Amino acid sequence: MFFALIGVLVGGIIGLLLPYTYNTAYTLYITVAILACLDSVFGGIRANLEEQFNIKVFISGFFGNSILAAFLAYVGDRLGVPLYYAAIFTFGNRIFDNFASIRRILLFRKKSV
């Protein structure tokens, strides 16, 4: 948990000191990739609370899901079919499911004396 907070702080500081802008043409792809990354983060938090966290699964899911989601959005854009809706629906649904599970785990966790 400590390393996660350090990572968030370092990332926030880097983001403030080195602002990066990108072409607005890539907004759709980046948005879908960020949604996929958030899904992996919430899944990792849930797995950690359930004591089933595996760093290999997390890293492969984090990068694999984001790249696949952005690629599908790109292919759909080239074909003229809004495939990104499928990614938005799937990852959005999974984020809310993971958040509900995290909430239940934290609310009903037995307190140690």
Phi and psi in radians as a Rosetta constraint file:
Dihedral C 1 N 2 CA 2 C 2 CIRCULARHARMONIC -1.100 0.35
Dihedral N 2 CA 2 C 2 N 3 CIRCULARHARMONIC -0.750 0.35
Dihedral C 2 N 3 CA 3 C 3 CIRCULARHARMONIC -1.180 0.35
Dihedral N 3 CA 3 C 3 N 4 CIRCULARHARMONIC -0.568 0.35
Dihedral C 3 N 4 CA 4 C 4 CIRCULARHARMONIC -1.137 0.35
Dihedral N 4 CA 4 C 4 N 5 CIRCULARHARMONIC -0.745 0.35
Dihedral C 4 N 5 CA 5 C 5 CIRCULARHARMONIC -1.145 0.35
Dihedral N 5 CA 5 C 5 N 6 CIRCULARHARMONIC -0.696 0.35
Dihedral C 5 N 6 CA 6 C 6 CIRCULARHARMONIC -1.084 0.35
Dihedral N 6 CA 6 C 6 N 7 CIRCULARHARMONIC -0.757 0.35
Dihedral C 6 N 7 CA 7 C 7 CIRCULARHARMONIC -1.069 0.35
Dihedral N 7 CA 7 C 7 N 8 CIRCULARHARMONIC -0.729 0.35
Dihedral C 7 N 8 CA 8 C 8 CIRCULARHARMONIC -1.140 0.35
Dihedral N 8 CA 8 C 8 N 9 CIRCULARHARMONIC -0.758 0.35
Dihedral C 8 N 9 CA 9 C 9 CIRCULARHARMONIC -1.112 0.35
Dihedral N 9 CA 9 C 9 N 10 CIRCULARHARMONIC -0.797 0.35
Dihedral C 9 N 10 CA 10 C 10 CIRCULARHARMONIC -1.108 0.35
Dihedral N 10 CA 10 C 10 N 11 CIRCULARHARMONIC -0.755 0.35
Dihedral C 10 N 11 CA 11 C 11 CIRCULARHARMONIC -1.088 0.35
Dihedral N 11 CA 11 C 11 N 12 CIRCULARHARMONIC -0.716 0.35
Dihedral C 11 N 12 CA 12 C 12 CIRCULARHARMONIC -1.121 0.35
Dihedral N 12 CA 12 C 12 N 13 CIRCULARHARMONIC -0.736 0.35
Dihedral C 12 N 13 CA 13 C 13 CIRCULARHARMONIC -1.150 0.35
Dihedral N 13 CA 13 C 13 N 14 CIRCULARHARMONIC -0.764 0.35
Dihedral C 13 N 14 CA 14 C 14 CIRCULARHARMONIC -1.073 0.35
Dihedral N 14 CA 14 C 14 N 15 CIRCULARHARMONIC -0.723 0.35
Dihedral C 14 N 15 CA 15 C 15 CIRCULARHARMONIC -1.103 0.35
Dihedral N 15 CA 15 C 15 N 16 CIRCULARHARMONIC -0.600 0.35
Dihedral C 15 N 16 CA 16 C 16 CIRCULARHARMONIC -1.339 0.35
Dihedral N 16 CA 16 C 16 N 17 CIRCULARHARMONIC -0.651 0.35
Dihedral C 16 N 17 CA 17 C 17 CIRCULARHARMONIC -1.404 0.35
Dihedral N 17 CA 17 C 17 N 18 CIRCULARHARMONIC -0.564 0.35
Dihedral C 17 N 18 CA 18 C 18 CIRCULARHARMONIC -2.115 0.35
Dihedral N 18 CA 18 C 18 N 19 CIRCULARHARMONIC 1.244 0.35
Dihedral C 18 N 19 CA 19 C 19 CIRCULARHARMONIC -1.120 0.35
Dihedral N 19 CA 19 C 19 N 20 CIRCULARHARMONIC 2.347 0.35
Dihedral C 19 N 20 CA 20 C 20 CIRCULARHARMONIC -2.119 0.35
Dihedral N 20 CA 20 C 20 N 21 CIRCULARHARMONIC 2.285 0.35
Dihedral C 20 N 21 CA 21 C 21 CIRCULARHARMONIC -2.017 0.35
Dihedral N 21 CA 21 C 21 N 22 CIRCULARHARMONIC 2.698 0.35
Dihedral C 21 N 22 CA 22 C 22 CIRCULARHARMONIC -2.310 0.35
Dihedral N 22 CA 22 C 22 N 23 CIRCULARHARMONIC 2.865 0.35
Dihedral C 22 N 23 CA 23 C 23 CIRCULARHARMONIC -1.135 0.35
Dihedral N 23 CA 23 C 23 N 24 CIRCULARHARMONIC 2.366 0.35
Dihedral C 23 N 24 CA 24 C 24 CIRCULARHARMONIC -1.157 0.35
Dihedral N 24 CA 24 C 24 N 25 CIRCULARHARMONIC -0.252 0.35
Dihedral C 24 N 25 CA 25 C 25 CIRCULARHARMONIC -1.151 0.35
Dihedral N 25 CA 25 C 25 N 26 CIRCULARHARMONIC -0.378 0.35
Dihedral C 25 N 26 CA 26 C 26 CIRCULARHARMONIC -1.659 0.35
Dihedral N 26 CA 26 C 26 N 27 CIRCULARHARMONIC 0.083 0.35
Dihedral C 26 N 27 CA 27 C 27 CIRCULARHARMONIC -0.999 0.35
Dihedral N 27 CA 27 C 27 N 28 CIRCULARHARMONIC -0.779 0.35
Dihedral C 27 N 28 CA 28 C 28 CIRCULARHARMONIC -1.057 0.35
Dihedral N 28 CA 28 C 28 N 29 CIRCULARHARMONIC -0.795 0.35
Dihedral C 28 N 29 CA 29 C 29 CIRCULARHARMONIC -1.183 0.35
Dihedral N 29 CA 29 C 29 N 30 CIRCULARHARMONIC -0.726 0.35
Dihedral C 29 N 30 CA 30 C 30 CIRCULARHARMONIC -1.182 0.35
Dihedral N 30 CA 30 C 30 N 31 CIRCULARHARMONIC -0.690 0.35
Dihedral C 30 N 31 CA 31 C 31 CIRCULARHARMONIC -1.086 0.35
Dihedral N 31 CA 31 C 31 N 32 CIRCULARHARMONIC -0.790 0.35
Dihedral C 31 N 32 CA 32 C 32 CIRCULARHARMONIC -1.157 0.35
Dihedral N 32 CA 32 C 32 N 33 CIRCULARHARMONIC -0.685 0.35
Dihedral C 32 N 33 CA 33 C 33 CIRCULARHARMONIC -1.127 0.35
Dihedral N 33 CA 33 C 33 N 34 CIRCULARHARMONIC -0.708 0.35
Dihedral C 33 N 34 CA 34 C 34 CIRCULARHARMONIC -1.126 0.35
Dihedral N 34 CA 34 C 34 N 35 CIRCULARHARMONIC -0.691 0.35
Dihedral C 34 N 35 CA 35 C 35 CIRCULARHARMONIC -1.082 0.35
Dihedral N 35 CA 35 C 35 N 36 CIRCULARHARMONIC -0.719 0.35
Dihedral C 35 N 36 CA 36 C 36 CIRCULARHARMONIC -1.135 0.35
Dihedral N 36 CA 36 C 36 N 37 CIRCULARHARMONIC -0.692 0.35
Dihedral C 36 N 37 CA 37 C 37 CIRCULARHARMONIC -1.112 0.35
Dihedral N 37 CA 37 C 37 N 38 CIRCULARHARMONIC -0.743 0.35
Dihedral C 37 N 38 CA 38 C 38 CIRCULARHARMONIC -1.077 0.35
Dihedral N 38 CA 38 C 38 N 39 CIRCULARHARMONIC -0.651 0.35
Dihedral C 38 N 39 CA 39 C 39 CIRCULARHARMONIC -1.053 0.35
Dihedral N 39 CA 39 C 39 N 40 CIRCULARHARMONIC -0.763 0.35
Dihedral C 39 N 40 CA 40 C 40 CIRCULARHARMONIC -1.147 0.35
Dihedral N 40 CA 40 C 40 N 41 CIRCULARHARMONIC -0.688 0.35
Dihedral C 40 N 41 CA 41 C 41 CIRCULARHARMONIC -1.102 0.35
Dihedral N 41 CA 41 C 41 N 42 CIRCULARHARMONIC -0.831 0.35
Dihedral C 41 N 42 CA 42 C 42 CIRCULARHARMONIC -1.141 0.35
Dihedral N 42 CA 42 C 42 N 43 CIRCULARHARMONIC -0.636 0.35
Dihedral C 42 N 43 CA 43 C 43 CIRCULARHARMONIC -1.125 0.35
Dihedral N 43 CA 43 C 43 N 44 CIRCULARHARMONIC -0.654 0.35
Dihedral C 43 N 44 CA 44 C 44 CIRCULARHARMONIC -1.178 0.35
Dihedral N 44 CA 44 C 44 N 45 CIRCULARHARMONIC -0.699 0.35
Dihedral C 44 N 45 CA 45 C 45 CIRCULARHARMONIC -1.100 0.35
Dihedral N 45 CA 45 C 45 N 46 CIRCULARHARMONIC -0.773 0.35
Dihedral C 45 N 46 CA 46 C 46 CIRCULARHARMONIC -1.086 0.35
Dihedral N 46 CA 46 C 46 N 47 CIRCULARHARMONIC -0.808 0.35
Dihedral C 46 N 47 CA 47 C 47 CIRCULARHARMONIC -1.087 0.35
Dihedral N 47 CA 47 C 47 N 48 CIRCULARHARMONIC -0.660 0.35
Dihedral C 47 N 48 CA 48 C 48 CIRCULARHARMONIC -1.121 0.35
Dihedral N 48 CA 48 C 48 N 49 CIRCULARHARMONIC -0.751 0.35
Dihedral C 48 N 49 CA 49 C 49 CIRCULARHARMONIC -1.165 0.35
Dihedral N 49 CA 49 C 49 N 50 CIRCULARHARMONIC -0.522 0.35
Dihedral C 49 N 50 CA 50 C 50 CIRCULARHARMONIC -1.533 0.35
Dihedral N 50 CA 50 C 50 N 51 CIRCULARHARMONIC 0.068 0.35
Dihedral C 50 N 51 CA 51 C 51 CIRCULARHARMONIC 1.016 0.35
Dihedral N 51 CA 51 C 51 N 52 CIRCULARHARMONIC 0.695 0.35
Dihedral C 51 N 52 CA 52 C 52 CIRCULARHARMONIC -2.211 0.35
Dihedral N 52 CA 52 C 52 N 53 CIRCULARHARMONIC 0.314 0.35
Dihedral C 52 N 53 CA 53 C 53 CIRCULARHARMONIC -1.209 0.35
Dihedral N 53 CA 53 C 53 N 54 CIRCULARHARMONIC 2.362 0.35
Dihedral C 53 N 54 CA 54 C 54 CIRCULARHARMONIC -2.323 0.35
Dihedral N 54 CA 54 C 54 N 55 CIRCULARHARMONIC 2.093 0.35
Dihedral C 54 N 55 CA 55 C 55 CIRCULARHARMONIC -1.090 0.35
Dihedral N 55 CA 55 C 55 N 56 CIRCULARHARMONIC -0.605 0.35
Dihedral C 55 N 56 CA 56 C 56 CIRCULARHARMONIC -1.130 0.35
Dihedral N 56 CA 56 C 56 N 57 CIRCULARHARMONIC -0.736 0.35
Dihedral C 56 N 57 CA 57 C 57 CIRCULARHARMONIC -1.137 0.35
Dihedral N 57 CA 57 C 57 N 58 CIRCULARHARMONIC -0.738 0.35
Dihedral C 57 N 58 CA 58 C 58 CIRCULARHARMONIC -1.111 0.35
Dihedral N 58 CA 58 C 58 N 59 CIRCULARHARMONIC -0.889 0.35
Dihedral C 58 N 59 CA 59 C 59 CIRCULARHARMONIC -1.109 0.35
Dihedral N 59 CA 59 C 59 N 60 CIRCULARHARMONIC -0.779 0.35
Dihedral C 59 N 60 CA 60 C 60 CIRCULARHARMONIC -1.138 0.35
Dihedral N 60 CA 60 C 60 N 61 CIRCULARHARMONIC -0.661 0.35
Dihedral C 60 N 61 CA 61 C 61 CIRCULARHARMONIC -1.222 0.35
Dihedral N 61 CA 61 C 61 N 62 CIRCULARHARMONIC -0.705 0.35
Dihedral C 61 N 62 CA 62 C 62 CIRCULARHARMONIC -1.040 0.35
Dihedral N 62 CA 62 C 62 N 63 CIRCULARHARMONIC -0.955 0.35
Dihedral C 62 N 63 CA 63 C 63 CIRCULARHARMONIC -1.366 0.35
Dihedral N 63 CA 63 C 63 N 64 CIRCULARHARMONIC -0.701 0.35
Dihedral C 63 N 64 CA 64 C 64 CIRCULARHARMONIC -1.095 0.35
Dihedral N 64 CA 64 C 64 N 65 CIRCULARHARMONIC -0.836 0.35
Dihedral C 64 N 65 CA 65 C 65 CIRCULARHARMONIC -1.113 0.35
Dihedral N 65 CA 65 C 65 N 66 CIRCULARHARMONIC -0.726 0.35
Dihedral C 65 N 66 CA 66 C 66 CIRCULARHARMONIC -1.185 0.35
Dihedral N 66 CA 66 C 66 N 67 CIRCULARHARMONIC -0.740 0.35
Dihedral C 66 N 67 CA 67 C 67 CIRCULARHARMONIC -1.166 0.35
Dihedral N 67 CA 67 C 67 N 68 CIRCULARHARMONIC -0.760 0.35
Dihedral C 67 N 68 CA 68 C 68 CIRCULARHARMONIC -1.120 0.35
Dihedral N 68 CA 68 C 68 N 69 CIRCULARHARMONIC -0.729 0.35
Dihedral C 68 N 69 CA 69 C 69 CIRCULARHARMONIC -1.128 0.35
Dihedral N 69 CA 69 C 69 N 70 CIRCULARHARMONIC -0.779 0.35
Dihedral C 69 N 70 CA 70 C 70 CIRCULARHARMONIC -1.138 0.35
Dihedral N 70 CA 70 C 70 N 71 CIRCULARHARMONIC -0.686 0.35
Dihedral C 70 N 71 CA 71 C 71 CIRCULARHARMONIC -1.125 0.35
Dihedral N 71 CA 71 C 71 N 72 CIRCULARHARMONIC -0.773 0.35
Dihedral C 71 N 72 CA 72 C 72 CIRCULARHARMONIC -1.118 0.35
Dihedral N 72 CA 72 C 72 N 73 CIRCULARHARMONIC -0.659 0.35
Dihedral C 72 N 73 CA 73 C 73 CIRCULARHARMONIC -1.113 0.35
Dihedral N 73 CA 73 C 73 N 74 CIRCULARHARMONIC -0.701 0.35
Dihedral C 73 N 74 CA 74 C 74 CIRCULARHARMONIC -1.134 0.35
Dihedral N 74 CA 74 C 74 N 75 CIRCULARHARMONIC -0.820 0.35
Dihedral C 74 N 75 CA 75 C 75 CIRCULARHARMONIC -1.085 0.35
Dihedral N 75 CA 75 C 75 N 76 CIRCULARHARMONIC -0.767 0.35
Dihedral C 75 N 76 CA 76 C 76 CIRCULARHARMONIC -1.081 0.35
Dihedral N 76 CA 76 C 76 N 77 CIRCULARHARMONIC -0.673 0.35
Dihedral C 76 N 77 CA 77 C 77 CIRCULARHARMONIC -1.118 0.35
Dihedral N 77 CA 77 C 77 N 78 CIRCULARHARMONIC -0.731 0.35
Dihedral C 77 N 78 CA 78 C 78 CIRCULARHARMONIC -1.178 0.35
Dihedral N 78 CA 78 C 78 N 79 CIRCULARHARMONIC -0.605 0.35
Dihedral C 78 N 79 CA 79 C 79 CIRCULARHARMONIC -1.474 0.35
Dihedral N 79 CA 79 C 79 N 80 CIRCULARHARMONIC -0.207 0.35
Dihedral C 79 N 80 CA 80 C 80 CIRCULARHARMONIC 1.407 0.35
Dihedral N 80 CA 80 C 80 N 81 CIRCULARHARMONIC 0.329 0.35
Dihedral C 80 N 81 CA 81 C 81 CIRCULARHARMONIC -2.015 0.35
Dihedral N 81 CA 81 C 81 N 82 CIRCULARHARMONIC 2.212 0.35
Dihedral C 81 N 82 CA 82 C 82 CIRCULARHARMONIC -1.328 0.35
Dihedral N 82 CA 82 C 82 N 83 CIRCULARHARMONIC 1.248 0.35
Dihedral C 82 N 83 CA 83 C 83 CIRCULARHARMONIC -1.163 0.35
Dihedral N 83 CA 83 C 83 N 84 CIRCULARHARMONIC -0.339 0.35
Dihedral C 83 N 84 CA 84 C 84 CIRCULARHARMONIC -1.124 0.35
Dihedral N 84 CA 84 C 84 N 85 CIRCULARHARMONIC -0.383 0.35
Dihedral C 84 N 85 CA 85 C 85 CIRCULARHARMONIC -1.066 0.35
Dihedral N 85 CA 85 C 85 N 86 CIRCULARHARMONIC -0.650 0.35
Dihedral C 85 N 86 CA 86 C 86 CIRCULARHARMONIC -1.106 0.35
Dihedral N 86 CA 86 C 86 N 87 CIRCULARHARMONIC -0.734 0.35
Dihedral C 86 N 87 CA 87 C 87 CIRCULARHARMONIC -1.164 0.35
Dihedral N 87 CA 87 C 87 N 88 CIRCULARHARMONIC -0.750 0.35
Dihedral C 87 N 88 CA 88 C 88 CIRCULARHARMONIC -1.057 0.35
Dihedral N 88 CA 88 C 88 N 89 CIRCULARHARMONIC -0.794 0.35
Dihedral C 88 N 89 CA 89 C 89 CIRCULARHARMONIC -1.132 0.35
Dihedral N 89 CA 89 C 89 N 90 CIRCULARHARMONIC -0.848 0.35
Dihedral C 89 N 90 CA 90 C 90 CIRCULARHARMONIC -1.132 0.35
Dihedral N 90 CA 90 C 90 N 91 CIRCULARHARMONIC -0.914 0.35
Dihedral C 90 N 91 CA 91 C 91 CIRCULARHARMONIC -1.218 0.35
Dihedral N 91 CA 91 C 91 N 92 CIRCULARHARMONIC -0.646 0.35
Dihedral C 91 N 92 CA 92 C 92 CIRCULARHARMONIC -1.065 0.35
Dihedral N 92 CA 92 C 92 N 93 CIRCULARHARMONIC -0.773 0.35
Dihedral C 92 N 93 CA 93 C 93 CIRCULARHARMONIC -1.104 0.35
Dihedral N 93 CA 93 C 93 N 94 CIRCULARHARMONIC -0.752 0.35
Dihedral C 93 N 94 CA 94 C 94 CIRCULARHARMONIC -1.161 0.35
Dihedral N 94 CA 94 C 94 N 95 CIRCULARHARMONIC -0.642 0.35
Dihedral C 94 N 95 CA 95 C 95 CIRCULARHARMONIC -1.081 0.35
Dihedral N 95 CA 95 C 95 N 96 CIRCULARHARMONIC -0.800 0.35
Dihedral C 95 N 96 CA 96 C 96 CIRCULARHARMONIC -1.176 0.35
Dihedral N 96 CA 96 C 96 N 97 CIRCULARHARMONIC -0.639 0.35
Dihedral C 96 N 97 CA 97 C 97 CIRCULARHARMONIC -1.115 0.35
Dihedral N 97 CA 97 C 97 N 98 CIRCULARHARMONIC -0.794 0.35
Dihedral C 97 N 98 CA 98 C 98 CIRCULARHARMONIC -1.127 0.35
Dihedral N 98 CA 98 C 98 N 99 CIRCULARHARMONIC -0.708 0.35
Dihedral C 98 N 99 CA 99 C 99 CIRCULARHARMONIC -1.103 0.35
Dihedral N 99 CA 99 C 99 N 100 CIRCULARHARMONIC -0.706 0.35
Dihedral C 99 N 100 CA 100 C 100 CIRCULARHARMONIC -1.110 0.35
Dihedral N 100 CA 100 C 100 N 101 CIRCULARHARMONIC -0.701 0.35
Dihedral C 100 N 101 CA 101 C 101 CIRCULARHARMONIC -1.171 0.35
Dihedral N 101 CA 101 C 101 N 102 CIRCULARHARMONIC -0.732 0.35
Dihedral C 101 N 102 CA 102 C 102 CIRCULARHARMONIC -1.054 0.35
Dihedral N 102 CA 102 C 102 N 103 CIRCULARHARMONIC -0.770 0.35
Dihedral C 102 N 103 CA 103 C 103 CIRCULARHARMONIC -1.057 0.35
Dihedral N 103 CA 103 C 103 N 104 CIRCULARHARMONIC -0.791 0.35
Dihedral C 103 N 104 CA 104 C 104 CIRCULARHARMONIC -1.119 0.35
Dihedral N 104 CA 104 C 104 N 105 CIRCULARHARMONIC -0.735 0.35
Dihedral C 104 N 105 CA 105 C 105 CIRCULARHARMONIC -1.057 0.35
Dihedral N 105 CA 105 C 105 N 106 CIRCULARHARMONIC -0.795 0.35
Dihedral C 105 N 106 CA 106 C 106 CIRCULARHARMONIC -1.227 0.35
Dihedral N 106 CA 106 C 106 N 107 CIRCULARHARMONIC -0.621 0.35
Dihedral C 106 N 107 CA 107 C 107 CIRCULARHARMONIC -1.276 0.35
Dihedral N 107 CA 107 C 107 N 108 CIRCULARHARMONIC -0.621 0.35
Dihedral C 107 N 108 CA 108 C 108 CIRCULARHARMONIC -1.888 0.35
Dihedral N 108 CA 108 C 108 N 109 CIRCULARHARMONIC 0.262 0.35
Dihedral C 108 N 109 CA 109 C 109 CIRCULARHARMONIC -1.165 0.35
Dihedral N 109 CA 109 C 109 N 110 CIRCULARHARMONIC 2.328 0.35
Dihedral C 109 N 110 CA 110 C 110 CIRCULARHARMONIC -1.285 0.35
Dihedral N 110 CA 110 C 110 N 111 CIRCULARHARMONIC 2.263 0.35
Dihedral C 110 N 111 CA 111 C 111 CIRCULARHARMONIC -1.413 0.35
Dihedral N 111 CA 111 C 111 N 112 CIRCULARHARMONIC 2.294 0.35
Dihedral C 111 N 112 CA 112 C 112 CIRCULARHARMONIC -1.477 0.35
Dihedral N 112 CA 112 C 112 N 113 CIRCULARHARMONIC 2.498 0.35
